[in-house]
Amino acid sequence: MQALHVRTLRLAALAVALTACASETINSPTSGVQPKASGGTVSATGGVVISQVYGGGGNSGATLTNDFVELYNAGTSDVSLNGWSVQYASKAGTTWQVTTLSGTIASGQYYLVQESKGSGGTDTLPTPDAIGTIAMSATDGKVALVNSTTALSGACPLGTGVIDFVGFGAANCFEGTAATPALSNTKADFRANGGATDTNDNSADFTTGAPNPHNSNGTAGGGGGGGGTGSGSISLGGAAIPVGFQTELFVNNGSKDKSGNTVGNSDVTWSSSAPSIISIDPNTGVITAASAGSVTITATAKSDSSTGTTTATAFVATLSPTARIGHNVDEGTPTDANPSDDIIIARRQYTLSYNVNHGGPNWVSWNLDASHLTAGASSPRCNCFTADTALTRMRIKAYDTSDWINGGVWSRGHMSPSADWGDSDGDNAPTFFLSNMIPQNQTANAGAWGNLENDLRDTARTGAEIYIISGPIFTKNRSGAGVDGLGYMNSTGHIAVPDSMWKIALIVRDTRSVGSIDSTSEFDLIAVNMPNDASSTGSWTKYLTSVSALQRSTGYDFLSALPDSIEKIVEANDHAPATTLAASSTTTVNAGQPLSVVGKFSDADGRTDAPWSIVFNWGDGTTTKATQLTLPLATTQFARSHSYANPGTYTVTFSVYDKLGMGGSSTLTITVQ
């Protein structure tokens, strides 16, 4: 990491698991111990089940390149997967291969585990939530969800610690009366009702179909309600959201009308039993919570009026009384030469500038403090993606989550992250206003960008105050004449896609305010700019840049609250000259005898930092000064002599300052006899 001073910012990687406050009303798996074919048992703890299995990835005739196991949380509570694993064995095998899981699977949420890649196939999986290297059989095998990372043993380990178990094809171990149907290069096994059906009988719970993996950012499933008229079977996901917020409901995979035709979101009309409590857009399924209470949501098939129902609940979110607030723009409100495209929205959690032409933020600014974070690894993630009500009140078009559907190319990328406000559901929910988001490449979102977010939260937990500004860059004519950035999502002209995204983090390690900073030694600074594509993976340090470069790219002036002398150093990413000081021969001399020393310095910024001011402070009230105009050598040295009139111990200080006043110094102790 590039630091502005000698201290190095210690940022340990932290895998922050995100949970959801949006839960679904669903049919939970049967609890307790169930008999199995082998006489073993499997626990249904937490409601997390294996919802889809596919082993033909990359094989002949396959479309997908990888094998995978999909999980689904059919319970009403979020479940931490930290320390859990997915394990695989061949159809009669006794040796189990392990893929470790992490994070949290929210109620009604999927979780995608990517396994081995074959040599064929054309389509990659959605961004996986966990990655393994297990080469699964395309036809027969055994998969277990285990609440530890210790490898199972034996042919049929249906005992303590096994959360769910699926034997497929000719497997010699399974839940219930028989294994699931055999898979193929083009067929996966699906748990019924979008993953919500678990009778603990593999043969009854699973059917085959074309593989259709979901990750944690994909369509939410669930088994809420689900009753259909006639012989139709339309299954819906439910929701629980705070008053004043939105989410989108979906028809679950496998839903059919009375004629057996597949039914999806575009094939139904939505309605609510009490629109005054929760209303729903009849075409998109977006619900809006107006007051506390529960309603019945109905989806009616356009083909034959088959229906499915579910329950949606609205609640009043609460705010944390101990969260530090009121410091969103302590580092200075960003300004540019054209304020006409800056609609400022100030909230308790963050302040942002909204750009109507881009359908998203110019910048978002907030303070990250330990009081905003949960004590553990999880936080109450709302998942209530909502059209910004502040824009609506200003009679400005506010896009809702249905406007963001784009085939999985772009994720809804938070600028002020959900996990930065995990102290309460009332503080977390406003991070889901879509004005706080940009279309972000999914790999980048989960890669280097997410790694930086996690590291900053880890630093905040040490007691540091962090002041963050983040936003998009739309390079002019990047995608052709008159097309800035990457154009508009879905080519609608509504929501613009940036070609890169940036972040500035000012890290103050003690309790001083930004306004009281008077030295670069009192803070650390990180500035990054990352491409909005799949190359933004690994360490965020690869994307370090200067504040000045970001100001040129965005047109905004940042960090204006810092003193001018410090702001100049910070914006230029200026580095202190590196110095050394040594005696030419001895550090002990007699009074009146000349002492000779050699001071050396180098500057990582090179000649751009010229001229340098050189000062020798001899420790007896006298100084010797010089000016260096260039750097003819990698290291520049100065030899100077001085005579002391009186015996004693003196400290000689050699200091070098560049043109911006950034200084480095070294000392030497002298004895005069």
MARKEVO-401358 format. One line per 4 residues: number of its first residue (from 1); their letters; for each residue x, y, z negated of C-alpha. Coordinates in steps of 0.1 Angstrom, whole numbers. Layout:
MARKEVO-401358
NUM> a> X Y Z  ...;
end
This chain:
MARKEVO-401358
1> mqal> 0 0 0  12 35 7  12 54 -25  17 91 -31;
5> hvrt> 41 86 -60  62 61 -77  34 43 -95  19 14 -75;
9> lrla> -19 9 -76  -25 -26 -88  -54 -40 -69  -61 -76 -75;
13> alav> -85 -93 -51  -119 -99 -67  -146 -119 -51  -177 -100 -62;
17> alta> -208 -121 -58  -239 -102 -49  -273 -113 -62  -308 -101 -52;
21> case> -336 -85 -71  -359 -94 -42  -373 -128 -52  -398 -149 -33;
25> tins> -429 -167 -44  -422 -202 -33  -427 -239 -41  -397 -248 -63;
29> ptsg> -382 -283 -61  -395 -308 -86  -375 -304 -118  -359 -331 -139;
33> vqpk> -344 -365 -130  -357 -384 -100  -351 -421 -91  -329 -427 -61;
37> asgg> -324 -456 -38  -292 -466 -55  -306 -462 -90  -287 -430 -96;
41> tvsa> -301 -395 -103  -299 -360 -89  -306 -328 -108  -327 -301 -92;
45> tggv> -311 -274 -113  -316 -238 -101  -336 -247 -70  -307 -246 -46;
49> visq> -310 -274 -19  -293 -285 13  -316 -272 39  -298 -281 72;
53> vygg> -270 -305 82  -252 -306 116  -221 -326 125  -220 -323 163;
57> ggns> -203 -290 166  -179 -287 195  -188 -322 208  -199 -330 244;
61> gatl> -232 -313 251  -232 -292 220  -238 -255 221  -224 -246 187;
65> tndf> -186 -249 182  -186 -260 145  -202 -284 121  -221 -268 92;
69> vely> -241 -273 61  -268 -248 53  -281 -242 17  -313 -226 6;
73> nagt> -324 -212 -28  -360 -224 -31  -361 -213 -68  -373 -180 -82;
77> sdvs> -339 -170 -97  -306 -161 -82  -279 -188 -86  -241 -183 -89;
81> lngw> -222 -208 -67  -189 -200 -82  -172 -233 -90  -196 -253 -69;
85> svqy> -188 -273 -38  -202 -290 -7  -188 -325 -3  -189 -350 25;
89> aska> -183 -387 30  -188 -411 59  -219 -433 61  -203 -460 40;
93> gttw> -174 -441 26  -162 -438 -10  -137 -409 -5  -152 -374 -6;
97> qvtt> -139 -342 11  -145 -309 -7  -154 -274 5  -153 -248 -24;
101> lsgt> -182 -223 -26  -183 -188 -42  -206 -159 -46  -243 -159 -54;
105> iasg> -273 -173 -35  -303 -151 -41  -338 -164 -44  -352 -171 -10;
109> qyyl> -317 -167 6  -297 -190 28  -260 -198 25  -239 -211 54;
113> vqes> -210 -234 50  -189 -237 82  -169 -269 87  -146 -283 114;
117> kgsg> -145 -269 149  -146 -292 179  -131 -287 213  -164 -279 231;
121> gtdt> -194 -256 225  -199 -221 236  -215 -203 206  -198 -196 172;
125> lptp> -218 -198 140  -232 -167 123  -206 -153 99  -202 -181 73;
129> daig> -205 -176 36  -179 -203 30  -154 -221 53  -142 -256 52;
133> tiam> -123 -280 75  -144 -312 71  -149 -331 104  -184 -345 99;
137> satd> -199 -373 118  -223 -363 146  -247 -391 137  -244 -406 102;
141> gkva> -230 -395 69  -235 -382 34  -235 -346 21  -236 -336 -16;
145> lvns> -241 -302 -33  -220 -304 -65  -217 -280 -94  -180 -285 -96;
149> ttal> -150 -287 -72  -139 -321 -84  -142 -347 -57  -169 -373 -61;
153> sgac> -160 -410 -60  -178 -441 -50  -203 -449 -22  -233 -435 -40;
157> plgt> -224 -409 -67  -259 -398 -76  -252 -387 -111  -245 -357 -134;
161> gvid> -232 -327 -115  -248 -336 -81  -274 -308 -75  -287 -321 -41;
165> fvgf> -278 -351 -19  -286 -359 17  -279 -392 34  -284 -390 72;
169> gaan> -286 -416 99  -272 -450 88  -259 -437 54  -258 -463 27;
173> cfeg> -268 -437 0  -297 -412 1  -325 -397 -21  -358 -415 -22;
177> taat> -368 -443 1  -346 -438 31  -320 -416 48  -329 -388 71;
181> pals> -332 -394 109  -299 -397 127  -282 -366 140  -267 -360 175;
185> ntka> -245 -335 193  -277 -315 200  -297 -323 169  -295 -311 132;
189> dfra> -315 -323 103  -339 -297 88  -355 -296 54  -392 -289 58;
193> ngga> -409 -256 52  -378 -235 59  -358 -254 32  -384 -251 4;
197> tdtn> -398 -287 4  -379 -310 -19  -398 -342 -29  -364 -359 -35;
201> dnsa> -370 -383 -5  -346 -376 24  -367 -394 49  -398 -375 40;
205> dftt> -382 -340 36  -362 -338 68  -369 -338 105  -345 -332 134;
209> gapn> -343 -303 158  -319 -280 177  -294 -266 152  -303 -231 139;
213> phns> -279 -220 111  -287 -191 88  -262 -172 66  -269 -150 36;
217> ngta> -275 -120 58  -299 -139 81  -337 -143 81  -349 -150 46;
221> gggg> -368 -183 43  -391 -196 16  -422 -216 10  -446 -190 -5;
225> gggg> -483 -198 0  -481 -214 34  -516 -226 36  -529 -226 72;
229> tgsg> -564 -230 87  -573 -261 105  -543 -283 113  -520 -252 117;
233> sisl> -491 -248 93  -477 -213 91  -452 -208 63  -442 -174 50;
237> ggaa> -415 -160 28  -427 -138 -1  -410 -109 -18  -407 -88 -50;
241> ipvg> -396 -52 -44  -395 -20 -64  -422 6 -59  -412 31 -32;
245> fqte> -391 5 -13  -396 -18 17  -386 -52 30  -395 -73 60;
249> lfvn> -414 -106 58  -408 -135 82  -426 -166 94  -405 -195 84;
253> ngsk> -388 -219 108  -410 -249 118  -443 -229 116  -470 -240 141;
257> dksg> -505 -231 151  -534 -256 153  -523 -267 187  -488 -275 175;
261> ntvg> -473 -245 192  -443 -229 174  -452 -196 157  -427 -169 150;
265> nsdv> -429 -132 138  -439 -119 172  -467 -144 174  -487 -132 143;
269> twss> -505 -102 130  -499 -92 94  -524 -79 68  -524 -72 30;
273> saps> -552 -79 5  -545 -45 -12  -528 -19 10  -530 6 -18;
277> iisi> -505 -16 -38  -484 -30 -9  -491 -22 27  -477 -41 57;
281> dpnt> -471 -31 93  -494 -54 113  -468 -59 140  -434 -60 123;
285> gvit> -442 -75 88  -424 -46 70  -441 -42 36  -440 -10 16;
289> aasa> -447 -10 -22  -468 20 -33  -477 9 -69  -471 -20 -93;
293> gsvt> -490 -52 -87  -493 -83 -66  -511 -88 -32  -518 -116 -8;
297> itat> -501 -112 25  -517 -130 55  -501 -138 89  -527 -147 116;
301> aksd> -515 -164 147  -525 -145 179  -530 -178 197  -558 -194 177;
305> sstg> -562 -174 144  -543 -200 123  -532 -183 91  -505 -185 65;
309> ttta> -504 -166 32  -479 -156 6  -476 -134 -24  -458 -101 -25;
313> tafv> -452 -82 -58  -442 -46 -65  -426 -35 -98  -413 -3 -113;
317> atls> -375 -4 -113  -356 9 -143  -325 30 -145  -295 24 -167;
321> ptar> -293 50 -195  -255 46 -198  -244 50 -162  -221 79 -155;
325> ighn> -239 102 -130  -235 137 -115  -201 133 -100  -208 123 -63;
329> vdeg> -189 152 -48  -164 161 -75  -137 158 -49  -154 184 -27;
333> tptd> -184 183 -3  -172 176 32  -179 204 57  -174 209 94;
337> anps> -178 236 120  -213 226 129  -236 223 99  -267 219 121;
341> ddii> -263 181 122  -257 178 84  -289 170 66  -277 167 30;
345> iarr> -296 142 8  -284 141 -29  -293 112 -50  -283 100 -85;
349> qytl> -262 72 -69  -246 91 -39  -248 122 -17  -249 118 21;
353> synv> -250 139 52  -275 125 77  -272 129 115  -305 128 134;
357> nhgg> -287 122 167  -269 91 154  -298 78 132  -273 74 103;
361> pnwv> -248 91 80  -220 114 89  -205 107 55  -216 93 21;
365> swnl> -199 103 -11  -201 88 -46  -183 82 -79  -174 46 -88;
369> dash> -172 40 -125  -171 9 -147  -205 19 -162  -221 13 -127;
373> ltag> -210 -23 -126  -224 -54 -143  -202 -70 -169  -200 -103 -150;
377> assp> -194 -111 -113  -230 -106 -101  -252 -76 -97  -290 -72 -91;
381> rcnc> -290 -69 -53  -324 -55 -42  -323 -65 -5  -350 -39 -1;
385> ftad> -338 -23 32  -360 8 34  -367 37 57  -354 68 39;
389> talt> -384 85 22  -364 118 19  -363 120 57  -400 112 60;
393> rmri> -408 140 36  -388 163 58  -409 151 88  -378 134 103;
397> kayd> -381 100 119  -368 74 95  -360 40 109  -370 9 90;
401> tsdw> -355 -26 89  -374 -38 120  -356 -11 141  -323 -28 131;
405> ingg> -331 -63 145  -304 -68 171  -299 -106 175  -273 -108 147;
409> vwsr> -246 -87 165  -246 -59 139  -252 -61 102  -267 -33 81;
413> ghms> -234 -21 67  -236 -1 34  -214 29 31  -221 32 -7;
417> psad> -221 -5 -15  -249 -23 -33  -224 -38 -57  -211 -4 -67;
421> wgds> -244 1 -84  -251 -32 -102  -260 -17 -136  -298 -18 -130;
425> dgdn> -324 -25 -103  -333 12 -104  -297 22 -94  -292 -6 -70;
429> aptf> -324 -1 -49  -315 33 -34  -283 19 -19  -307 1 5;
433> flsn> -321 32 21  -311 27 57  -297 62 59  -268 48 38;
437> mipq> -259 23 65  -242 20 98  -243 -9 124  -213 -28 113;
441> nqta> -196 -59 128  -204 -88 105  -168 -101 105  -155 -67 95;
445> naga> -182 -62 69  -172 -95 52  -135 -91 60  -110 -62 54;
449> wgnl> -139 -37 47  -154 -60 20  -120 -68 6  -113 -31 0;
453> endl> -147 -27 -17  -140 -56 -40  -105 -43 -49  -119 -8 -57;
457> rdta> -145 -23 -81  -118 -44 -97  -98 -11 -103  -129 7 -117;
461> rtga> -133 -21 -143  -98 -11 -157  -112 23 -166  -102 43 -136;
465> eiyi> -125 70 -121  -128 66 -83  -142 92 -60  -151 78 -26;
469> isgp> -161 92 7  -170 69 36  -184 72 71  -184 63 108;
473> iftk> -163 76 138  -178 79 172  -149 84 196  -160 107 225;
477> nrsg> -167 89 257  -154 57 241  -179 35 261  -180 56 292;
481> agvd> -188 91 303  -212 106 278  -213 75 256  -196 81 223;
485> glgy> -186 52 200  -201 19 211  -234 34 223  -268 28 207;
489> mnst> -279 -5 191  -303 -23 214  -298 6 239  -328 24 223;
493> ghia> -311 57 217  -321 55 180  -293 41 159  -257 48 171;
497> vpds> -229 22 168  -195 37 157  -163 23 171  -146 26 137;
501> mwki> -154 33 101  -133 51 75  -130 54 37  -111 78 14;
505> aliv> -107 68 -23  -93 92 -49  -83 71 -79  -79 89 -113;
509> rdtr> -65 66 -139  -74 87 -170  -104 108 -180  -93 141 -164;
513> svgs> -116 157 -139  -107 162 -103  -106 200 -109  -80 196 -136;
517> idst> -55 177 -114  -23 196 -110  2 169 -99  2 141 -73;
521> sefd> 15 118 -101  -20 120 -117  -39 100 -91  -36 74 -63;
525> liav> -51 79 -29  -63 54 -3  -73 64 32  -83 37 58;
529> nmpn> -98 36 93  -109 2 106  -121 -9 140  -158 -18 140;
533> dass> -151 -52 155  -141 -88 145  -104 -78 144  -109 -61 110;
537> tgsw> -100 -91 88  -75 -99 61  -58 -72 40  -72 -36 42;
541> tkyl> -36 -23 39  -32 -29 76  -56 0 83  -41 27 61;
545> tsvs> -40 61 76  -38 98 64  -66 121 54  -54 145 80;
549> alqr> -59 119 107  -95 113 95  -101 150 95  -90 153 131;
553> stgy> -112 123 141  -144 134 122  -140 172 123  -147 173 85;
557> dfls> -126 189 58  -122 165 28  -109 168 -8  -115 206 -9;
561> alpd> -118 205 -47  -82 197 -51  -57 226 -56  -45 238 -22;
565> siek> -9 228 -29  -19 192 -37  -45 190 -10  -19 197 16;
569> ivea> 3 169 3  -26 145 1  -40 152 35  -6 148 52;
573> ndha> 1 115 33  33 131 22  59 110 4  84 122 -22;
577> patt> 120 122 -12  139 93 -27  170 105 -47  200 91 -65;
581> laas> 227 108 -86  261 95 -97  294 108 -110  323 109 -85;
585> sttt> 346 92 -111  336 96 -148  307 108 -169  331 119 -197;
589> vnag> 351 151 -193  368 177 -215  353 212 -220  365 234 -192;
593> qpls> 373 204 -170  353 202 -137  327 174 -135  321 161 -100;
597> vvgk> 288 144 -90  272 132 -58  234 136 -52  218 116 -23;
601> fsda> 183 117 -9  163 102 19  127 110 31  103 83 45;
605> dgrt> 85 111 64  116 120 84  124 153 99  88 165 98;
609> dapw> 93 173 61  121 198 67  134 220 53  143 205 19;
613> sivf> 152 225 -12  181 211 -32  186 219 -70  213 207 -94;
617> nwgd> 203 215 -130  234 210 -151  216 210 -184  234 239 -199;
621> gttt> 211 266 -185  228 269 -151  217 256 -117  232 252 -82;
625> katq> 208 254 -52  211 245 -15  189 241 15  189 212 40;
629> ltlp> 174 219 74  177 185 91  183 148 83  214 140 104;
633> latt> 218 106 85  195 81 70  207 93 36  219 129 31;
637> qfar> 244 136 2  256 166 -17  288 167 -37  290 194 -64;
641> shsy> 312 202 -93  305 221 -126  326 229 -157  311 230 -192;
645> anpg> 322 256 -217  312 236 -249  314 200 -260  282 181 -262;
649> tytv> 258 157 -243  241 171 -212  216 158 -187  222 166 -151;
653> tfsv> 191 166 -129  192 164 -91  159 174 -75  148 176 -38;
657> ydkl> 116 192 -26  102 190 9  84 218 27  51 209 11;
661> gmgg> 66 209 -24  66 172 -28  96 164 -50  118 136 -62;
665> sstl> 145 137 -88  173 116 -106  192 123 -138  226 115 -152;
669> titv> 239 119 -188  272 136 -192  295 137 -223  317 168 -228;
673> q> 345 165 -254;
end
